[in-house]
């Protein structure tokens, strides 16, 4: 049996909740570099314009970051007010 090469994609998931309303945006890329640029641009834009960074004092804001994930939320209010952005590597199912 011939083994086929496993195809990978990189999925950027941008999920947020504000005042109990949720949004999810997904972008799929065939390479990590493109996904990482989109991720970095999205995080930069959120830090500049999102209400969590504009409206809250630093002591009310919790931020957790790694190379491929970003999470920000109002302290004590994660369920009602947060941002999660991440890159996931996924295998394409044929």
RAFENCOR-V722317 format. One record per residue. N is the residue number from 0. SS is DSSP state (~ for helix, > for strand, _ for the rest). Layout:
BEGIN
n: <N | N>
ss: <SS | SS>
END
This chain:
BEGIN
n: <0 | 1 | 2 | 3 | 4 | 5 | 6 | 7 | 8 | 9 | 10 | 11 | 12 | 13 | 14 | 15 | 16 | 17 | 18 | 19 | 20 | 21 | 22 | 23 | 24 | 25 | 26 | 27 | 28 | 29 | 30 | 31 | 32 | 33 | 34 | 35 | 36 | 37 | 38 | 39 | 40 | 41 | 42 | 43 | 44 | 45 | 46 | 47 | 48 | 49 | 50 | 51 | 52 | 53 | 54 | 55 | 56 | 57 | 58 | 59 | 60 | 61 | 62 | 63 | 64 | 65 | 66 | 67 | 68 | 69 | 70 | 71 | 72 | 73 | 74 | 75 | 76 | 77 | 78 | 79 | 80 | 81 | 82 | 83 | 84 | 85 | 86 | 87 | 88 | 89 | 90 | 91 | 92 | 93>
ss: <_ | _ | _ | _ | _ | _ | _ | > | > | > | > | > | > | > | > | > | > | > | _ | _ | > | > | > | > | > | > | > | > | > | _ | _ | ~ | ~ | ~ | ~ | ~ | ~ | ~ | ~ | ~ | ~ | ~ | ~ | ~ | ~ | ~ | ~ | ~ | ~ | _ | ~ | ~ | ~ | ~ | ~ | _ | _ | ~ | ~ | ~ | > | > | > | > | > | > | _ | _ | > | > | > | > | > | > | _ | _ | _ | _ | _ | _ | > | > | > | > | > | > | > | > | > | > | > | _ | _ | _>
END
